[in-house]
């Protein structure tokens, strides 16, 4: 189930993150391409919320401290190659299509 969630999250995040917000920019004379690249890389977004946690030292953020609760929160974005077994992808597709309403 975790692999399905990771694969789906990566797919949604990649399409949202790489879609330009400029609707009128793409014309026949511009070189803007909406095609996905072949590297299978997608942004992976991780949210850290260590507010009130004393179980371990928080070492993810190494920048300057703010001196308030923001020092215990962090959003990390990194581009990672997403690899999924084709059987897992087929199962996710099958489950998704099964839950969609028939029109």
N, C-alpha and C positions, 0 to 999 in steps of 0.2 A: 504494500500500500504506500509505503514511503517513496518508493521509486516512481509510482504513478504521480504522487504529489509533486515531486521534484521535477519530473518531466513536464507536467502541465504548467507549473509555475514558471519554469524556464521559457516555455513556449509563449505564454501570455506576456511575460516581462520583455522578451525579445521583440515581440511585435509592437508593444507599446513604446518601448525605449528607442527603437530605430525608425519610427514613423515621424517624418517631419511635420511640425505643426503649421507650416506655411502652405496653405492650400493652393494659392495661385502661382507658386514658383515654378512648377513643372510645366514647361512648354516644349515645343519642338526644337527650340533653339538653345535650351539649357542642357546642361550635362547631369542634372540631378537624376539619380536612378533610385527607384523604390525596390529594386530586386534585392533579395536576401543574398548574402555572400555564402560561399561554400565551406566556411571554416567551422560551422556548427558551434560557434561561440555565442553565448547569451549572457546578459547581465544577471548576476546572482546577488540578490539584495538580502542582507542579514541585519536584523534589528537587535541590538543589545540593550537591555534595560536592567541595570544592576542596582537600581535605587533600593537602598536598605539592605543589600546583600553583603554579608561579612564572611561568607564561606571561603572566599579566596580573594587574592589581590587582582584587581581589574587592570590588565596590562594591554588591552586592545588599543586604547587611545593613547598616543604618545605626545600629543600637542600640548599647547598652553592650557592650563586649567582656568575655568571660569569662577570657581569658588562657590558654586551652588549645585543644585541637583542635576544640572546639565552635565556635570562631570561624570555622572554615572549612567549616561545614555549615549548611544552611538548607532549610526546607520552606516554600514559598510557596503559598498557596491564594487564588485569586481567582475571582470569579463572572464568566463570560464568555458572551456570546451564541454559541451553537453553530449554525453554518449548514453544511448538507451538501446537495450536489446530490442530487435524488431518484434519479438513476441510480446514484450511489454507494451510497446507502442500499439500493436494491433489490439491488445486487450483493452487498453485505455480507449481507443477509438470505438470498439464494440460496446463498452460500458456507456460511453458518452452518447452514442447513437440510440442505445436502448432507453435512455432516460429522457430523450427529446420527445416532445409531444408530436404526434402524427397530425398533420394538417389536411 
